[in-house]
């Protein structure tokens, strides 16, 4: 857990305040796959061969990671946005905890019916059933859900909260 906190602090240091003075850090789950060494300052925008999934600054103890563009939609899952303001008197971050409600899969399914056809909902409900029976993984369920519903619909539902 300490290692992740150090990486978050690096992100905090490079965050830039928005027009309201808030700074934001996006936390993601990432599949690294098979990493290759990428030197600091490298201008590479793709792996040296297709056998590599990501790049790291140090193979044995990485602190910086590169996820190649062709893996962005399959290897990165945004999980949290942390918003904070730096206290000008102390120079330390003042963390604002999120207040938005969480939506479970059942709540999402109820809202999806307002956006999707009955045939698409039927397919999604079958996937949900397979997910609950552990026949498909959560990432597999989400990947299929995104493919059927589309990110624009899912984004509209989240914004509607």
C-alpha positions in Angstrom: 0.0 0.0 0.0 2.9 2.4 0.7 4.2 2.0 -2.8 0.9 3.1 -4.4 0.8 6.1 -2.0 4.3 7.2 -3.2 3.1 7.1 -6.9 0.0 9.2 -6.0 2.2 11.8 -4.3 4.2 12.0 -7.6 1.0 12.7 -9.4 -0.1 15.3 -6.9 3.2 17.2 -7.4 2.6 17.4 -11.2 -1.1 18.3 -10.9 -2.2 21.7 -12.1 -5.0 23.7 -10.5 -8.2 24.2 -12.5 -10.1 27.5 -12.7 -11.6 26.8 -9.2 -8.2 26.2 -7.7 -8.9 22.4 -7.4 -6.3 19.9 -8.4 -7.3 16.4 -9.6 -5.6 13.0 -9.8 -7.1 10.1 -11.7 -6.5 6.7 -10.2 -6.7 3.7 -12.5 -6.3 0.0 -12.4 -3.8 -1.0 -15.1 -2.8 -4.3 -16.6 0.9 -4.1 -17.3 1.2 -7.4 -19.1 4.8 -7.9 -20.3 6.7 -4.7 -19.8 9.9 -3.5 -21.6 12.5 -1.0 -20.6 11.8 2.5 -21.9 14.4 5.2 -21.0 13.5 8.5 -19.5 12.9 11.2 -22.2 12.3 8.6 -24.9 10.0 9.8 -27.7 8.7 6.3 -28.4 5.0 5.9 -28.9 4.8 2.2 -29.5 6.5 -1.0 -28.2 9.7 -2.3 -29.8 7.8 -5.5 -30.7 4.3 -6.8 -30.3 5.4 -9.2 -27.5 5.5 -6.2 -25.1 2.3 -4.7 -23.5 3.8 -1.7 -21.6 6.9 0.2 -20.8 8.7 0.8 -17.5 11.7 2.9 -16.5 13.2 0.0 -14.5 12.4 -3.7 -15.1 13.2 -4.8 -11.5 11.7 -1.8 -9.6 9.6 0.4 -11.9 8.4 3.8 -10.8 7.1 5.1 -14.1 4.9 3.3 -16.6 3.9 3.6 -20.2 0.7 2.0 -21.5 0.9 1.9 -25.3 -2.0 3.7 -27.1 -3.4 0.6 -28.7 -3.9 -0.9 -25.2 -5.6 2.2 -23.7 -9.2 0.8 -23.9 -8.3 -2.7 -22.8 -5.5 -2.3 -20.2 -6.7 0.9 -18.3 -9.7 1.1 -16.0 -10.3 4.5 -14.4 -11.5 4.0 -10.8 -11.4 7.2 -8.8 -10.8 10.9 -9.2 -9.3 12.6 -6.2 -9.9 16.3 -6.0 -7.9 18.5 -3.6 -6.8 22.0 -3.0 -3.3 23.0 -1.7 -3.6 25.0 1.6 -1.7 28.2 0.8 -0.7 28.7 4.5 0.8 25.2 5.0 1.5 24.1 1.4 -0.2 20.8 2.1 -3.0 19.2 0.2 -6.6 19.6 1.5 -8.4 16.5 0.3 -12.1 16.7 -0.6 -13.8 13.4 -0.4 -16.2 12.6 -3.2 -19.9 13.0 -2.3 -21.4 11.5 -5.4 -23.6 8.4 -4.9 -22.4 5.0 -5.9 -24.4 3.0 -8.3 -24.5 -0.8 -8.2 -25.0 -3.0 -11.2 -28.8 -3.4 -10.4 -29.2 0.4 -10.3 -27.3 0.7 -13.6 -29.5 -2.0 -15.2 -32.7 -0.1 -14.2 -31.3 3.1 -15.8 -30.1 1.4 -19.0 -33.7 0.4 -19.9 -34.4 4.2 -20.5 -31.6 4.3 -23.1 -31.4 0.9 -24.8 -33.7 -1.3 -26.9 -35.3 -4.4 -25.4 -33.1 -6.6 -27.5 -29.9 -5.0 -26.2 -31.3 -5.1 -22.7 -32.0 -8.8 -23.1 -28.4 -9.5 -24.1 -27.1 -7.4 -21.2 -29.4 -9.2 -18.7 -28.0 -12.6 -19.9 -24.5 -11.3 -19.4 -25.4 -10.1 -15.9 -26.8 -13.5 -15.1 -23.5 -15.1 -16.3 -21.6 -12.6 -14.2 -23.6 -13.4 -11.1 -23.1 -17.2 -11.7 -19.3 -16.5 -12.1 -19.3 -17.7 -15.7 -17.7 -14.4 -16.8 -15.4 -12.1 -14.9 -16.2 -8.6 -13.8 -13.8 -7.1 -16.4 -15.4 -9.4 -19.0 -18.9 -8.2 -18.0 -17.9 -4.6 -18.1 -16.1 -4.9 -21.5 -19.3 -6.5 -23.0 -21.5 -4.0 -21.3 -19.5 -1.1 -22.8 -19.6 -2.7 -26.2 -23.4 -3.2 -26.2 -24.5 0.0 -24.4 -21.7 2.3 -25.6 -19.6 4.7 -23.6 -21.8 7.7 -24.5 -24.9 6.0 -22.9 -22.9 5.0 -19.8 -21.4 8.4 -19.5 -24.9 10.0 -19.7 -26.2 7.7 -16.9 -23.2 8.7 -14.6 -23.7 12.4 -15.4 -27.4 12.0 -14.5 -26.5 11.1 -11.0 
